[in-house]
Amino acid sequence: MNRLLVQLLLSMLALPVSAQSFLHSAFGEDVGTARNSTKALEFHLDLAERAVELYWEMPLEANITGYEIQRAINGNEFKSIAWVGAVGDAQVGGTYLHLDQQLFTNERLSYRLKITYDDGQQDYSDIHILDLQLIRSYVEFSPTTSILPKAIAFNNKDVDTSRAIQLLDTKGKVLQTYKFGVFKTAINLSSYENGVYFVHIPTLNGTQRIERLVKQ
């Protein structure tokens, strides 16, 4: 078994399951053994349906022991959320992907990488910011074949996510409450009879946005 494969297996076994981190790929390059600087690091964020994807790539990893993923919420102090061990060396780099599945609504998230070397020194990546207040979210209804409208769209910055979305009947009785999802809140009406219902979405000014539903 070649050295790269052994390193890959050992690194993957060392990752905690709770971190939900995994190696995306690895690649080799016959280059020198000088220490990498953060200038060589490519670090990106992407938004999936139920996670923030952090992707980074280092062309070679001389003396690098690993990467600490750090997150700050609304400009507060950065805190460690995961550790990923380096799989490369002076001649082999790596490409990594971490899924941050601890999602937030109406928050401004900042991410960075702390790179640790085998002599104890450390470097930091650039900071990448994801503002969830600017994201458009939905309340989605099912079954879609019998309900109008099929979804309600709103801007995260306009709603009060500390309160619950409510489903009511025509008499004003609250049938169910739902916590806000980051991108989508699913409401299933399959167990309810055909008829008219109302959805109350709490807003930041203390009022309710009221939407009428018809299940046929």
N, C-alpha and C positions, 0 to 999 in steps of 0.2 A: 504494500500500500504506500503510495507516494506521500511525501511530507505535507503537501497542500491538503490532501484528503483527510489526513490525520488531524491537521489543524482545524479543518472545518468541523469534523465530528466532535472534537473536544470543545470547541467554542459553542456549538449548538447545545451540547449536553450541559454546559455551564450556565446557560441562560435560565433564569427563573421563569416558570410557566406563567406566573401572574403578570410578568412584564409584557407578555404578548409581543415579544420582539422576535424577529427571525431574519436570517440571512437571505438576501434576495439573490445574490450571485457573487462570484469571485473571479478575479482575472489576474494574469501574470504579466510582468513587464521586466525586461532585463535592463535595469538601471542601476545607478550608484547606490551607496549605502548611507548617504547623508540624511539627516533628520528632516522629515517633512515639516513644512510650515502650514499654517491654516490657509495660506494663499492657494495651496493646491487642493483644498477641500471644496467639494461641490455639495451644497446642502440646500434642500428644497422642502417645502410643505405642500401638501395637497389635501383636499377635503373629500372624504368618502361619506357614504350615507350615515354610517354609525361610528366613524372614527376620523381622527386627524392622522394623515400619513406623513411620516418624516422619513425622507430619503436622503442618504448621503453616500458619497463616493470619494475614496482616497486612492490616488494612483500608486502609492507604495507606502508601506507602514513600518519603516525602520524604527525600532525602539518604542513603538506604540503598544501599550498594553490594552487599551480599550477606550470606550467613549461613554461618558455619563450624559444622559439626556436630562435636560433641566427645563422646567416650565415655570412661568410667572403669570399670575392672573391679575388683570387690571393694573399693571405696573408695580405690583408688590414684589417681594423678594423672590428670587429664583430658588426653586426647590427641585431636588433630584426625583425623577419619576421612573428611571430605569438605567440599567448598566448593560452594555454590549461589549464583550471582549473582542479584541482585534483578531482577525484571521490571517493577516498577511505578515510580511517581514520586509527586509530591505529590497527584495526583488518581487514581491507579490503584494498587490493592493486588494481592496475589497469594496463591494457595494452592499449597502445595508438598507433595511426598511424596518421601521418601528411603527406600530399602530397604537396611538393613544386613544383608548376606548373610554376614558373617563371624560365624558362629554359635558359641556356646560351650555347654558343658554344665556344670551345677553351679556357675554363676557368678552374681554379683549385678552387673548392668549398670546404669550410670547414664548418662543422656544430658542434654545441654543444647545450646543454640544460642548462639553468639557473634555478635552483630549488629554489623556494621562500617558506619560512616558515611563519607561522602566527605571529611570533614575529619580522618579518622583516629581519631575517638573510637569507643568500643565499649560495648555493653551485653550483658548475659547474661540468658537466659531462666531460668525456674524449672528445677530439676533433676527429671527423671522417672526412676524406678527400676523395673527389671524383674528380679525374683529368679527365675532359672531353677531354683533348687533346689526351689521350691514347685510346679513344674510336673509333671504326671503324664505319663510317656512310655510307649512301647509297643515291644515286639518283635513285628513282624507277619510272618506266614508266607504264602507262596504256593506253589503254587496253592491258593486257599482252599477249593475244592470237594473236596479230597482230604486235608486235614490238620486234625487236631484236637490242641490248641485252635487257633483261627485267630490268636490274639494273646495276648501276656502283658503285663500292665500292671505298672508299678512307679513309685515316686516317685524323682525324680532325686536327692533328698537321701540316699537309702539305698544308692546304688550307687557303685562305684569306677570312674569313667569313664576313669581313666588305664590301666586294664586292658581286655582285649578280651572280648567275648562269644564263647563257644565252642560249636560244634556237634559232638556226639560220637555215635558208634554204640554199640551195646549192649556192645561189647568195650572201651569206654573210649578208642578211638582218636579223636583230634581230626581231624575232617574239614575244618573251616573255622573261621576266626576273623573277627570283625566289630567294627569300631569303633562306639562308641555314636553314634547320631544325636541331635540335640537333642530332637526330639519323637518320632521313629520310627526304628527300625532294621529294615530289610527283610531277610528271609532267604528265599531262593528254593530250594525243594527239588525243583524239576522235574527236575533231573539225577540225583536219587538214587532208588534202588529203594524200593518199598513196604516198610514195616516200622516199627520203633520207633527213635526217636532221642532224644537228650537235649540240652538247652540249659543251659549253665552261665553264670549272670549274676553277675559279681563284686560283692561287697558291701563296704561300708566297714570292716566288722569283720574283714576278711581271709578270710571264708568265701565259699562259692558258693551262690547260689540255684539249685537244680536243678529243671528242668521237663521232664516227659516228653512227647514228641510221637509221634503215630501218623500215618503216611502210608499211606492205603488205596488 
